[in-house]
């Protein structure tokens, strides 16, 4: 397994506290919730940042955590962390690399990352293979948590396919940006996959505008889904 240095995001106190709340709620969902897919309705809601922050926060509990970048359409994780990975998930699923080749131990104790790799013309087909499912299930025997960053489910179906191999799902939703019908559509697709929805992260809440305490960016980080 190769080692790789990534740029670790600097978090303010309020953000760290919200992440602790998020990871605590996930732990209370049960020990069987090991593989968790993170998705959103549309692009730009903060799901990739949330997936990375959550993976780092869980690793700080001395857990072994694998972060899998499953967005083989428009990944931002490598650029966001300034990582220069030679191989990624698309290499593995297309038979060009092994699991060992694409799994990197990074400069965060306990955290391992699989980057998406080059953009491919058939990501849905690759994620639908038994190869992907077997890989996720094999890591359940090794890792305490597997966090899967999936493309927005309101735009493409990939997250629902990924969710079939997961124990739980989390939806990241930008405050005031998503229509009710779109949110319901995403919720229905996840439910149809058979993957339980653990909750919704209401993101980019302007606490100053709302008269709250915590400041400008993250609001109630992990909440109940209201129908």
PyMOL commands that place a pseudoatom at each C-alpha (Angstrom):
pseudoatom trace, name=CA, resn=UNK, resi=1, chain=A, elem=C, hetatm=0, pos=[0.000, 0.000, 0.000]
pseudoatom trace, name=CA, resn=UNK, resi=2, chain=A, elem=C, hetatm=0, pos=[1.377, 3.402, -0.977]
pseudoatom trace, name=CA, resn=UNK, resi=3, chain=A, elem=C, hetatm=0, pos=[1.520, 6.473, 1.241]
pseudoatom trace, name=CA, resn=UNK, resi=4, chain=A, elem=C, hetatm=0, pos=[0.302, 9.873, 0.111]
pseudoatom trace, name=CA, resn=UNK, resi=5, chain=A, elem=C, hetatm=0, pos=[0.269, 13.315, 1.683]
pseudoatom trace, name=CA, resn=UNK, resi=6, chain=A, elem=C, hetatm=0, pos=[-2.951, 15.289, 1.402]
pseudoatom trace, name=CA, resn=UNK, resi=7, chain=A, elem=C, hetatm=0, pos=[-3.839, 18.827, 2.324]
pseudoatom trace, name=CA, resn=UNK, resi=8, chain=A, elem=C, hetatm=0, pos=[-5.949, 18.516, 5.466]
pseudoatom trace, name=CA, resn=UNK, resi=9, chain=A, elem=C, hetatm=0, pos=[-8.715, 21.132, 5.781]
pseudoatom trace, name=CA, resn=UNK, resi=10, chain=A, elem=C, hetatm=0, pos=[-8.416, 23.570, 8.674]
pseudoatom trace, name=CA, resn=UNK, resi=11, chain=A, elem=C, hetatm=0, pos=[-11.646, 23.664, 10.653]
pseudoatom trace, name=CA, resn=UNK, resi=12, chain=A, elem=C, hetatm=0, pos=[-12.899, 26.291, 13.048]
pseudoatom trace, name=CA, resn=UNK, resi=13, chain=A, elem=C, hetatm=0, pos=[-14.071, 25.318, 16.512]
pseudoatom trace, name=CA, resn=UNK, resi=14, chain=A, elem=C, hetatm=0, pos=[-17.774, 25.434, 15.618]
pseudoatom trace, name=CA, resn=UNK, resi=15, chain=A, elem=C, hetatm=0, pos=[-17.198, 23.161, 12.631]
pseudoatom trace, name=CA, resn=UNK, resi=16, chain=A, elem=C, hetatm=0, pos=[-15.291, 20.625, 14.717]
pseudoatom trace, name=CA, resn=UNK, resi=17, chain=A, elem=C, hetatm=0, pos=[-18.121, 20.532, 17.240]
pseudoatom trace, name=CA, resn=UNK, resi=18, chain=A, elem=C, hetatm=0, pos=[-20.724, 19.965, 14.536]
pseudoatom trace, name=CA, resn=UNK, resi=19, chain=A, elem=C, hetatm=0, pos=[-18.622, 17.126, 13.112]
pseudoatom trace, name=CA, resn=UNK, resi=20, chain=A, elem=C, hetatm=0, pos=[-18.409, 15.528, 16.541]
pseudoatom trace, name=CA, resn=UNK, resi=21, chain=A, elem=C, hetatm=0, pos=[-22.203, 15.683, 16.727]
pseudoatom trace, name=CA, resn=UNK, resi=22, chain=A, elem=C, hetatm=0, pos=[-22.465, 14.090, 13.284]
pseudoatom trace, name=CA, resn=UNK, resi=23, chain=A, elem=C, hetatm=0, pos=[-20.097, 11.216, 14.029]
pseudoatom trace, name=CA, resn=UNK, resi=24, chain=A, elem=C, hetatm=0, pos=[-21.786, 10.597, 17.397]
pseudoatom trace, name=CA, resn=UNK, resi=25, chain=A, elem=C, hetatm=0, pos=[-25.174, 10.300, 15.717]
pseudoatom trace, name=CA, resn=UNK, resi=26, chain=A, elem=C, hetatm=0, pos=[-23.721, 7.876, 13.178]
pseudoatom trace, name=CA, resn=UNK, resi=27, chain=A, elem=C, hetatm=0, pos=[-22.252, 5.758, 15.980]
pseudoatom trace, name=CA, resn=UNK, resi=28, chain=A, elem=C, hetatm=0, pos=[-25.652, 5.645, 17.673]
pseudoatom trace, name=CA, resn=UNK, resi=29, chain=A, elem=C, hetatm=0, pos=[-27.161, 4.296, 14.460]
pseudoatom trace, name=CA, resn=UNK, resi=30, chain=A, elem=C, hetatm=0, pos=[-25.524, 0.981, 15.332]
pseudoatom trace, name=CA, resn=UNK, resi=31, chain=A, elem=C, hetatm=0, pos=[-22.300, -0.969, 14.935]
pseudoatom trace, name=CA, resn=UNK, resi=32, chain=A, elem=C, hetatm=0, pos=[-23.663, -2.602, 11.781]
pseudoatom trace, name=CA, resn=UNK, resi=33, chain=A, elem=C, hetatm=0, pos=[-23.645, 0.745, 9.935]
pseudoatom trace, name=CA, resn=UNK, resi=34, chain=A, elem=C, hetatm=0, pos=[-20.106, 0.496, 8.584]
pseudoatom trace, name=CA, resn=UNK, resi=35, chain=A, elem=C, hetatm=0, pos=[-20.412, 1.461, 4.908]
pseudoatom trace, name=CA, resn=UNK, resi=36, chain=A, elem=C, hetatm=0, pos=[-22.109, 4.856, 4.548]
pseudoatom trace, name=CA, resn=UNK, resi=37, chain=A, elem=C, hetatm=0, pos=[-22.791, 6.596, 1.242]
pseudoatom trace, name=CA, resn=UNK, resi=38, chain=A, elem=C, hetatm=0, pos=[-22.898, 10.401, 1.183]
pseudoatom trace, name=CA, resn=UNK, resi=39, chain=A, elem=C, hetatm=0, pos=[-24.869, 12.050, -1.617]
pseudoatom trace, name=CA, resn=UNK, resi=40, chain=A, elem=C, hetatm=0, pos=[-26.812, 15.225, -2.401]
pseudoatom trace, name=CA, resn=UNK, resi=41, chain=A, elem=C, hetatm=0, pos=[-29.567, 16.426, -4.703]
pseudoatom trace, name=CA, resn=UNK, resi=42, chain=A, elem=C, hetatm=0, pos=[-27.449, 18.615, -6.980]
pseudoatom trace, name=CA, resn=UNK, resi=43, chain=A, elem=C, hetatm=0, pos=[-23.804, 19.625, -7.358]
pseudoatom trace, name=CA, resn=UNK, resi=44, chain=A, elem=C, hetatm=0, pos=[-22.283, 22.228, -5.068]
pseudoatom trace, name=CA, resn=UNK, resi=45, chain=A, elem=C, hetatm=0, pos=[-24.130, 21.353, -1.863]
pseudoatom trace, name=CA, resn=UNK, resi=46, chain=A, elem=C, hetatm=0, pos=[-20.950, 20.318, -0.062]
pseudoatom trace, name=CA, resn=UNK, resi=47, chain=A, elem=C, hetatm=0, pos=[-21.161, 16.521, -0.071]
pseudoatom trace, name=CA, resn=UNK, resi=48, chain=A, elem=C, hetatm=0, pos=[-17.484, 15.895, -0.948]
pseudoatom trace, name=CA, resn=UNK, resi=49, chain=A, elem=C, hetatm=0, pos=[-16.300, 18.291, 1.753]
pseudoatom trace, name=CA, resn=UNK, resi=50, chain=A, elem=C, hetatm=0, pos=[-18.678, 16.646, 4.206]
pseudoatom trace, name=CA, resn=UNK, resi=51, chain=A, elem=C, hetatm=0, pos=[-17.508, 13.135, 3.283]
pseudoatom trace, name=CA, resn=UNK, resi=52, chain=A, elem=C, hetatm=0, pos=[-13.855, 14.113, 3.769]
pseudoatom trace, name=CA, resn=UNK, resi=53, chain=A, elem=C, hetatm=0, pos=[-14.535, 15.965, 7.036]
pseudoatom trace, name=CA, resn=UNK, resi=54, chain=A, elem=C, hetatm=0, pos=[-16.567, 13.051, 8.382]
pseudoatom trace, name=CA, resn=UNK, resi=55, chain=A, elem=C, hetatm=0, pos=[-13.886, 10.507, 7.461]
pseudoatom trace, name=CA, resn=UNK, resi=56, chain=A, elem=C, hetatm=0, pos=[-11.199, 12.588, 9.188]
pseudoatom trace, name=CA, resn=UNK, resi=57, chain=A, elem=C, hetatm=0, pos=[-13.396, 13.101, 12.266]
pseudoatom trace, name=CA, resn=UNK, resi=58, chain=A, elem=C, hetatm=0, pos=[-14.080, 9.357, 12.587]
pseudoatom trace, name=CA, resn=UNK, resi=59, chain=A, elem=C, hetatm=0, pos=[-10.376, 8.569, 12.232]
pseudoatom trace, name=CA, resn=UNK, resi=60, chain=A, elem=C, hetatm=0, pos=[-9.701, 10.893, 15.181]
pseudoatom trace, name=CA, resn=UNK, resi=61, chain=A, elem=C, hetatm=0, pos=[-11.572, 8.366, 17.337]
pseudoatom trace, name=CA, resn=UNK, resi=62, chain=A, elem=C, hetatm=0, pos=[-8.723, 5.942, 16.500]
pseudoatom trace, name=CA, resn=UNK, resi=63, chain=A, elem=C, hetatm=0, pos=[-10.951, 4.207, 13.982]
pseudoatom trace, name=CA, resn=UNK, resi=64, chain=A, elem=C, hetatm=0, pos=[-9.693, 2.740, 10.725]
pseudoatom trace, name=CA, resn=UNK, resi=65, chain=A, elem=C, hetatm=0, pos=[-11.593, 4.621, 8.019]
pseudoatom trace, name=CA, resn=UNK, resi=66, chain=A, elem=C, hetatm=0, pos=[-11.638, 4.216, 4.234]
pseudoatom trace, name=CA, resn=UNK, resi=67, chain=A, elem=C, hetatm=0, pos=[-12.873, 7.148, 2.141]
pseudoatom trace, name=CA, resn=UNK, resi=68, chain=A, elem=C, hetatm=0, pos=[-13.898, 6.082, -1.380]
pseudoatom trace, name=CA, resn=UNK, resi=69, chain=A, elem=C, hetatm=0, pos=[-14.364, 8.760, -4.026]
pseudoatom trace, name=CA, resn=UNK, resi=70, chain=A, elem=C, hetatm=0, pos=[-17.043, 7.204, -6.233]
pseudoatom trace, name=CA, resn=UNK, resi=71, chain=A, elem=C, hetatm=0, pos=[-17.656, 10.289, -8.359]
pseudoatom trace, name=CA, resn=UNK, resi=72, chain=A, elem=C, hetatm=0, pos=[-16.024, 9.140, -11.593]
pseudoatom trace, name=CA, resn=UNK, resi=73, chain=A, elem=C, hetatm=0, pos=[-17.900, 11.846, -13.487]
pseudoatom trace, name=CA, resn=UNK, resi=74, chain=A, elem=C, hetatm=0, pos=[-16.687, 15.053, -11.863]
pseudoatom trace, name=CA, resn=UNK, resi=75, chain=A, elem=C, hetatm=0, pos=[-14.523, 14.353, -8.846]
pseudoatom trace, name=CA, resn=UNK, resi=76, chain=A, elem=C, hetatm=0, pos=[-13.215, 17.230, -6.724]
pseudoatom trace, name=CA, resn=UNK, resi=77, chain=A, elem=C, hetatm=0, pos=[-11.544, 15.275, -3.918]
pseudoatom trace, name=CA, resn=UNK, resi=78, chain=A, elem=C, hetatm=0, pos=[-8.082, 14.985, -5.459]
pseudoatom trace, name=CA, resn=UNK, resi=79, chain=A, elem=C, hetatm=0, pos=[-7.888, 18.676, -6.327]
pseudoatom trace, name=CA, resn=UNK, resi=80, chain=A, elem=C, hetatm=0, pos=[-9.369, 19.706, -3.001]
pseudoatom trace, name=CA, resn=UNK, resi=81, chain=A, elem=C, hetatm=0, pos=[-6.737, 17.754, -1.065]
pseudoatom trace, name=CA, resn=UNK, resi=82, chain=A, elem=C, hetatm=0, pos=[-3.916, 18.555, -3.540]
pseudoatom trace, name=CA, resn=UNK, resi=83, chain=A, elem=C, hetatm=0, pos=[-3.330, 14.811, -3.860]
pseudoatom trace, name=CA, resn=UNK, resi=84, chain=A, elem=C, hetatm=0, pos=[-1.368, 13.315, -6.718]
pseudoatom trace, name=CA, resn=UNK, resi=85, chain=A, elem=C, hetatm=0, pos=[-2.624, 9.751, -6.842]
pseudoatom trace, name=CA, resn=UNK, resi=86, chain=A, elem=C, hetatm=0, pos=[-1.338, 7.556, -9.644]
pseudoatom trace, name=CA, resn=UNK, resi=87, chain=A, elem=C, hetatm=0, pos=[-4.310, 5.194, -9.663]
pseudoatom trace, name=CA, resn=UNK, resi=88, chain=A, elem=C, hetatm=0, pos=[-7.987, 5.522, -8.767]
pseudoatom trace, name=CA, resn=UNK, resi=89, chain=A, elem=C, hetatm=0, pos=[-11.277, 3.655, -8.604]
pseudoatom trace, name=CA, resn=UNK, resi=90, chain=A, elem=C, hetatm=0, pos=[-11.873, 3.853, -12.350]
pseudoatom trace, name=CA, resn=UNK, resi=91, chain=A, elem=C, hetatm=0, pos=[-8.518, 2.101, -12.919]
pseudoatom trace, name=CA, resn=UNK, resi=92, chain=A, elem=C, hetatm=0, pos=[-9.541, -0.748, -10.608]
pseudoatom trace, name=CA, resn=UNK, resi=93, chain=A, elem=C, hetatm=0, pos=[-13.064, -1.232, -11.963]
pseudoatom trace, name=CA, resn=UNK, resi=94, chain=A, elem=C, hetatm=0, pos=[-11.764, -1.255, -15.538]
pseudoatom trace, name=CA, resn=UNK, resi=95, chain=A, elem=C, hetatm=0, pos=[-9.145, -3.882, -14.695]
pseudoatom trace, name=CA, resn=UNK, resi=96, chain=A, elem=C, hetatm=0, pos=[-6.092, -1.624, -14.965]
pseudoatom trace, name=CA, resn=UNK, resi=97, chain=A, elem=C, hetatm=0, pos=[-5.021, -1.689, -11.307]
pseudoatom trace, name=CA, resn=UNK, resi=98, chain=A, elem=C, hetatm=0, pos=[-5.390, -3.736, -8.139]
pseudoatom trace, name=CA, resn=UNK, resi=99, chain=A, elem=C, hetatm=0, pos=[-7.099, -2.755, -4.895]
pseudoatom trace, name=CA, resn=UNK, resi=100, chain=A, elem=C, hetatm=0, pos=[-3.652, -2.278, -3.344]
pseudoatom trace, name=CA, resn=UNK, resi=101, chain=A, elem=C, hetatm=0, pos=[-2.694, 0.096, -6.159]
pseudoatom trace, name=CA, resn=UNK, resi=102, chain=A, elem=C, hetatm=0, pos=[-5.651, 2.421, -5.580]
pseudoatom trace, name=CA, resn=UNK, resi=103, chain=A, elem=C, hetatm=0, pos=[-5.725, 2.435, -1.757]
pseudoatom trace, name=CA, resn=UNK, resi=104, chain=A, elem=C, hetatm=0, pos=[-3.536, 5.108, -0.177]
pseudoatom trace, name=CA, resn=UNK, resi=105, chain=A, elem=C, hetatm=0, pos=[-2.557, 5.552, 3.451]
pseudoatom trace, name=CA, resn=UNK, resi=106, chain=A, elem=C, hetatm=0, pos=[-2.543, 9.315, 3.992]
pseudoatom trace, name=CA, resn=UNK, resi=107, chain=A, elem=C, hetatm=0, pos=[-1.030, 11.683, 6.546]
pseudoatom trace, name=CA, resn=UNK, resi=108, chain=A, elem=C, hetatm=0, pos=[-4.060, 11.405, 8.831]
pseudoatom trace, name=CA, resn=UNK, resi=109, chain=A, elem=C, hetatm=0, pos=[-3.644, 8.487, 11.269]
pseudoatom trace, name=CA, resn=UNK, resi=110, chain=A, elem=C, hetatm=0, pos=[-6.170, 5.745, 10.547]
pseudoatom trace, name=CA, resn=UNK, resi=111, chain=A, elem=C, hetatm=0, pos=[-7.427, 7.264, 7.281]
pseudoatom trace, name=CA, resn=UNK, resi=112, chain=A, elem=C, hetatm=0, pos=[-7.139, 5.596, 3.876]
pseudoatom trace, name=CA, resn=UNK, resi=113, chain=A, elem=C, hetatm=0, pos=[-8.401, 7.046, 0.606]
pseudoatom trace, name=CA, resn=UNK, resi=114, chain=A, elem=C, hetatm=0, pos=[-9.338, 5.670, -2.798]
pseudoatom trace, name=CA, resn=UNK, resi=115, chain=A, elem=C, hetatm=0, pos=[-9.549, 8.510, -5.309]
pseudoatom trace, name=CA, resn=UNK, resi=116, chain=A, elem=C, hetatm=0, pos=[-11.916, 8.397, -8.291]
pseudoatom trace, name=CA, resn=UNK, resi=117, chain=A, elem=C, hetatm=0, pos=[-9.268, 8.284, -11.000]
pseudoatom trace, name=CA, resn=UNK, resi=118, chain=A, elem=C, hetatm=0, pos=[-9.772, 9.505, -14.576]
pseudoatom trace, name=CA, resn=UNK, resi=119, chain=A, elem=C, hetatm=0, pos=[-13.244, 10.366, -15.851]
pseudoatom trace, name=CA, resn=UNK, resi=120, chain=A, elem=C, hetatm=0, pos=[-14.808, 7.383, -17.642]
pseudoatom trace, name=CA, resn=UNK, resi=121, chain=A, elem=C, hetatm=0, pos=[-17.669, 7.210, -20.184]
pseudoatom trace, name=CA, resn=UNK, resi=122, chain=A, elem=C, hetatm=0, pos=[-19.509, 4.429, -18.314]
pseudoatom trace, name=CA, resn=UNK, resi=123, chain=A, elem=C, hetatm=0, pos=[-19.385, 5.058, -14.528]
pseudoatom trace, name=CA, resn=UNK, resi=124, chain=A, elem=C, hetatm=0, pos=[-22.846, 3.600, -13.905]
pseudoatom trace, name=CA, resn=UNK, resi=125, chain=A, elem=C, hetatm=0, pos=[-21.897, 0.309, -15.541]
pseudoatom trace, name=CA, resn=UNK, resi=126, chain=A, elem=C, hetatm=0, pos=[-18.617, 0.089, -13.619]
pseudoatom trace, name=CA, resn=UNK, resi=127, chain=A, elem=C, hetatm=0, pos=[-20.310, 0.739, -10.280]
pseudoatom trace, name=CA, resn=UNK, resi=128, chain=A, elem=C, hetatm=0, pos=[-22.930, -1.912, -11.085]
pseudoatom trace, name=CA, resn=UNK, resi=129, chain=A, elem=C, hetatm=0, pos=[-20.341, -4.689, -11.346]
pseudoatom trace, name=CA, resn=UNK, resi=130, chain=A, elem=C, hetatm=0, pos=[-19.882, -7.417, -8.753]
pseudoatom trace, name=CA, resn=UNK, resi=131, chain=A, elem=C, hetatm=0, pos=[-16.267, -6.267, -8.584]
pseudoatom trace, name=CA, resn=UNK, resi=132, chain=A, elem=C, hetatm=0, pos=[-17.289, -3.026, -6.853]
pseudoatom trace, name=CA, resn=UNK, resi=133, chain=A, elem=C, hetatm=0, pos=[-19.635, -4.741, -4.418]
pseudoatom trace, name=CA, resn=UNK, resi=134, chain=A, elem=C, hetatm=0, pos=[-17.052, -7.373, -3.478]
pseudoatom trace, name=CA, resn=UNK, resi=135, chain=A, elem=C, hetatm=0, pos=[-14.463, -4.694, -2.821]
pseudoatom trace, name=CA, resn=UNK, resi=136, chain=A, elem=C, hetatm=0, pos=[-16.737, -2.766, -0.437]
pseudoatom trace, name=CA, resn=UNK, resi=137, chain=A, elem=C, hetatm=0, pos=[-17.739, -5.920, 1.424]
pseudoatom trace, name=CA, resn=UNK, resi=138, chain=A, elem=C, hetatm=0, pos=[-14.113, -7.050, 1.774]
pseudoatom trace, name=CA, resn=UNK, resi=139, chain=A, elem=C, hetatm=0, pos=[-13.155, -3.738, 3.382]
pseudoatom trace, name=CA, resn=UNK, resi=140, chain=A, elem=C, hetatm=0, pos=[-15.921, -4.159, 5.972]
pseudoatom trace, name=CA, resn=UNK, resi=141, chain=A, elem=C, hetatm=0, pos=[-13.752, -6.876, 7.527]
pseudoatom trace, name=CA, resn=UNK, resi=142, chain=A, elem=C, hetatm=0, pos=[-10.771, -4.506, 7.686]
pseudoatom trace, name=CA, resn=UNK, resi=143, chain=A, elem=C, hetatm=0, pos=[-12.168, -1.047, 8.421]
pseudoatom trace, name=CA, resn=UNK, resi=144, chain=A, elem=C, hetatm=0, pos=[-14.377, 0.364, 11.146]
pseudoatom trace, name=CA, resn=UNK, resi=145, chain=A, elem=C, hetatm=0, pos=[-16.048, 2.723, 8.672]
pseudoatom trace, name=CA, resn=UNK, resi=146, chain=A, elem=C, hetatm=0, pos=[-16.208, 3.128, 4.898]
pseudoatom trace, name=CA, resn=UNK, resi=147, chain=A, elem=C, hetatm=0, pos=[-17.390, 6.540, 3.708]
pseudoatom trace, name=CA, resn=UNK, resi=148, chain=A, elem=C, hetatm=0, pos=[-18.398, 6.641, 0.037]
pseudoatom trace, name=CA, resn=UNK, resi=149, chain=A, elem=C, hetatm=0, pos=[-18.630, 10.008, -1.706]
pseudoatom trace, name=CA, resn=UNK, resi=150, chain=A, elem=C, hetatm=0, pos=[-21.246, 9.530, -4.445]
pseudoatom trace, name=CA, resn=UNK, resi=151, chain=A, elem=C, hetatm=0, pos=[-22.428, 11.812, -7.284]
pseudoatom trace, name=CA, resn=UNK, resi=152, chain=A, elem=C, hetatm=0, pos=[-25.597, 13.878, -6.687]
pseudoatom trace, name=CA, resn=UNK, resi=153, chain=A, elem=C, hetatm=0, pos=[-28.595, 11.551, -6.834]
pseudoatom trace, name=CA, resn=UNK, resi=154, chain=A, elem=C, hetatm=0, pos=[-30.836, 14.288, -8.191]
pseudoatom trace, name=CA, resn=UNK, resi=155, chain=A, elem=C, hetatm=0, pos=[-28.721, 14.324, -11.358]
pseudoatom trace, name=CA, resn=UNK, resi=156, chain=A, elem=C, hetatm=0, pos=[-27.536, 10.727, -11.967]
pseudoatom trace, name=CA, resn=UNK, resi=157, chain=A, elem=C, hetatm=0, pos=[-28.459, 7.311, -10.596]
pseudoatom trace, name=CA, resn=UNK, resi=158, chain=A, elem=C, hetatm=0, pos=[-24.945, 6.298, -9.437]
pseudoatom trace, name=CA, resn=UNK, resi=159, chain=A, elem=C, hetatm=0, pos=[-25.566, 6.941, -5.719]
pseudoatom trace, name=CA, resn=UNK, resi=160, chain=A, elem=C, hetatm=0, pos=[-28.538, 4.542, -5.663]
pseudoatom trace, name=CA, resn=UNK, resi=161, chain=A, elem=C, hetatm=0, pos=[-26.361, 1.822, -7.207]
pseudoatom trace, name=CA, resn=UNK, resi=162, chain=A, elem=C, hetatm=0, pos=[-23.604, 2.480, -4.688]
pseudoatom trace, name=CA, resn=UNK, resi=163, chain=A, elem=C, hetatm=0, pos=[-26.160, 2.477, -1.862]
pseudoatom trace, name=CA, resn=UNK, resi=164, chain=A, elem=C, hetatm=0, pos=[-27.079, -1.157, -2.603]
pseudoatom trace, name=CA, resn=UNK, resi=165, chain=A, elem=C, hetatm=0, pos=[-23.685, -2.118, -1.175]
pseudoatom trace, name=CA, resn=UNK, resi=166, chain=A, elem=C, hetatm=0, pos=[-23.945, 0.170, 1.866]
pseudoatom trace, name=CA, resn=UNK, resi=167, chain=A, elem=C, hetatm=0, pos=[-25.429, -0.050, 5.352]
pseudoatom trace, name=CA, resn=UNK, resi=168, chain=A, elem=C, hetatm=0, pos=[-26.708, 3.512, 5.489]
pseudoatom trace, name=CA, resn=UNK, resi=169, chain=A, elem=C, hetatm=0, pos=[-26.959, 6.751, 3.556]
pseudoatom trace, name=CA, resn=UNK, resi=170, chain=A, elem=C, hetatm=0, pos=[-26.680, 10.439, 4.359]
pseudoatom trace, name=CA, resn=UNK, resi=171, chain=A, elem=C, hetatm=0, pos=[-28.033, 13.272, 2.207]
pseudoatom trace, name=CA, resn=UNK, resi=172, chain=A, elem=C, hetatm=0, pos=[-26.250, 16.620, 2.220]
pseudoatom trace, name=CA, resn=UNK, resi=173, chain=A, elem=C, hetatm=0, pos=[-28.682, 19.410, 1.439]
pseudoatom trace, name=CA, resn=UNK, resi=174, chain=A, elem=C, hetatm=0, pos=[-27.946, 23.108, 1.007]
pseudoatom trace, name=CA, resn=UNK, resi=175, chain=A, elem=C, hetatm=0, pos=[-30.246, 25.250, 3.101]
pseudoatom trace, name=CA, resn=UNK, resi=176, chain=A, elem=C, hetatm=0, pos=[-32.856, 27.063, 1.026]
pseudoatom trace, name=CA, resn=UNK, resi=177, chain=A, elem=C, hetatm=0, pos=[-31.555, 25.720, -2.306]
pseudoatom trace, name=CA, resn=UNK, resi=178, chain=A, elem=C, hetatm=0, pos=[-33.515, 22.514, -2.911]
pseudoatom trace, name=CA, resn=UNK, resi=179, chain=A, elem=C, hetatm=0, pos=[-37.132, 22.159, -3.957]
pseudoatom trace, name=CA, resn=UNK, resi=180, chain=A, elem=C, hetatm=0, pos=[-39.357, 19.826, -1.965]
pseudoatom trace, name=CA, resn=UNK, resi=181, chain=A, elem=C, hetatm=0, pos=[-40.146, 17.552, -4.928]
pseudoatom trace, name=CA, resn=UNK, resi=182, chain=A, elem=C, hetatm=0, pos=[-36.478, 17.077, -5.782]
pseudoatom trace, name=CA, resn=UNK, resi=183, chain=A, elem=C, hetatm=0, pos=[-35.650, 16.177, -2.177]
pseudoatom trace, name=CA, resn=UNK, resi=184, chain=A, elem=C, hetatm=0, pos=[-38.523, 13.681, -2.127]
pseudoatom trace, name=CA, resn=UNK, resi=185, chain=A, elem=C, hetatm=0, pos=[-37.304, 12.164, -5.389]
pseudoatom trace, name=CA, resn=UNK, resi=186, chain=A, elem=C, hetatm=0, pos=[-33.806, 11.642, -3.989]
pseudoatom trace, name=CA, resn=UNK, resi=187, chain=A, elem=C, hetatm=0, pos=[-35.250, 10.166, -0.798]
pseudoatom trace, name=CA, resn=UNK, resi=188, chain=A, elem=C, hetatm=0, pos=[-37.417, 7.748, -2.818]
pseudoatom trace, name=CA, resn=UNK, resi=189, chain=A, elem=C, hetatm=0, pos=[-34.463, 6.562, -4.910]
pseudoatom trace, name=CA, resn=UNK, resi=190, chain=A, elem=C, hetatm=0, pos=[-32.424, 5.784, -1.811]
pseudoatom trace, name=CA, resn=UNK, resi=191, chain=A, elem=C, hetatm=0, pos=[-35.324, 3.959, -0.211]
pseudoatom trace, name=CA, resn=UNK, resi=192, chain=A, elem=C, hetatm=0, pos=[-35.804, 1.913, -3.387]
pseudoatom trace, name=CA, resn=UNK, resi=193, chain=A, elem=C, hetatm=0, pos=[-32.168, 0.812, -3.178]
pseudoatom trace, name=CA, resn=UNK, resi=194, chain=A, elem=C, hetatm=0, pos=[-32.876, -0.801, 0.190]
pseudoatom trace, name=CA, resn=UNK, resi=195, chain=A, elem=C, hetatm=0, pos=[-30.288, 1.366, 1.964]
pseudoatom trace, name=CA, resn=UNK, resi=196, chain=A, elem=C, hetatm=0, pos=[-31.579, 3.022, 5.160]
pseudoatom trace, name=CA, resn=UNK, resi=197, chain=A, elem=C, hetatm=0, pos=[-31.419, 6.824, 5.273]
pseudoatom trace, name=CA, resn=UNK, resi=198, chain=A, elem=C, hetatm=0, pos=[-29.587, 7.717, 8.473]
pseudoatom trace, name=CA, resn=UNK, resi=199, chain=A, elem=C, hetatm=0, pos=[-30.331, 11.423, 8.191]
pseudoatom trace, name=CA, resn=UNK, resi=200, chain=A, elem=C, hetatm=0, pos=[-29.910, 14.678, 6.337]
pseudoatom trace, name=CA, resn=UNK, resi=201, chain=A, elem=C, hetatm=0, pos=[-27.128, 17.213, 6.806]
pseudoatom trace, name=CA, resn=UNK, resi=202, chain=A, elem=C, hetatm=0, pos=[-28.492, 20.718, 6.405]
pseudoatom trace, name=CA, resn=UNK, resi=203, chain=A, elem=C, hetatm=0, pos=[-25.516, 22.572, 5.016]
pseudoatom trace, name=CA, resn=UNK, resi=204, chain=A, elem=C, hetatm=0, pos=[-24.572, 26.214, 4.445]
pseudoatom trace, name=CA, resn=UNK, resi=205, chain=A, elem=C, hetatm=0, pos=[-26.979, 27.605, 7.003]
pseudoatom trace, name=CA, resn=UNK, resi=206, chain=A, elem=C, hetatm=0, pos=[-26.347, 31.288, 7.646]
pseudoatom trace, name=CA, resn=UNK, resi=207, chain=A, elem=C, hetatm=0, pos=[-26.568, 31.365, 11.440]
pseudoatom trace, name=CA, resn=UNK, resi=208, chain=A, elem=C, hetatm=0, pos=[-26.014, 35.113, 11.646]
pseudoatom trace, name=CA, resn=UNK, resi=209, chain=A, elem=C, hetatm=0, pos=[-28.909, 35.727, 9.327]
pseudoatom trace, name=CA, resn=UNK, resi=210, chain=A, elem=C, hetatm=0, pos=[-31.049, 33.337, 11.340]
pseudoatom trace, name=CA, resn=UNK, resi=211, chain=A, elem=C, hetatm=0, pos=[-29.963, 34.878, 14.621]
pseudoatom trace, name=CA, resn=UNK, resi=212, chain=A, elem=C, hetatm=0, pos=[-28.198, 31.697, 15.739]
pseudoatom trace, name=CA, resn=UNK, resi=213, chain=A, elem=C, hetatm=0, pos=[-24.983, 31.187, 17.660]
pseudoatom trace, name=CA, resn=UNK, resi=214, chain=A, elem=C, hetatm=0, pos=[-22.595, 29.244, 15.474]
pseudoatom trace, name=CA, resn=UNK, resi=215, chain=A, elem=C, hetatm=0, pos=[-21.650, 31.615, 12.675]
pseudoatom trace, name=CA, resn=UNK, resi=216, chain=A, elem=C, hetatm=0, pos=[-21.896, 31.635, 8.968]
pseudoatom trace, name=CA, resn=UNK, resi=217, chain=A, elem=C, hetatm=0, pos=[-21.390, 28.248, 7.347]
pseudoatom trace, name=CA, resn=UNK, resi=218, chain=A, elem=C, hetatm=0, pos=[-22.591, 25.003, 8.876]
pseudoatom trace, name=CA, resn=UNK, resi=219, chain=A, elem=C, hetatm=0, pos=[-25.893, 24.838, 10.616]
pseudoatom trace, name=CA, resn=UNK, resi=220, chain=A, elem=C, hetatm=0, pos=[-27.514, 21.859, 12.242]
pseudoatom trace, name=CA, resn=UNK, resi=221, chain=A, elem=C, hetatm=0, pos=[-25.110, 19.356, 10.764]
pseudoatom trace, name=CA, resn=UNK, resi=222, chain=A, elem=C, hetatm=0, pos=[-27.041, 16.145, 11.265]
pseudoatom trace, name=CA, resn=UNK, resi=223, chain=A, elem=C, hetatm=0, pos=[-30.778, 16.133, 11.491]
pseudoatom trace, name=CA, resn=UNK, resi=224, chain=A, elem=C, hetatm=0, pos=[-33.962, 14.205, 10.982]
pseudoatom trace, name=CA, resn=UNK, resi=225, chain=A, elem=C, hetatm=0, pos=[-35.531, 13.987, 7.548]
pseudoatom trace, name=CA, resn=UNK, resi=226, chain=A, elem=C, hetatm=0, pos=[-38.919, 15.645, 7.634]
pseudoatom trace, name=CA, resn=UNK, resi=227, chain=A, elem=C, hetatm=0, pos=[-41.435, 14.478, 5.037]
for i in range(1, 227): cmd.bond("trace and resi %d" % i, "trace and resi %d" % (i + 1))
show_as sticks, trace
zoom trace
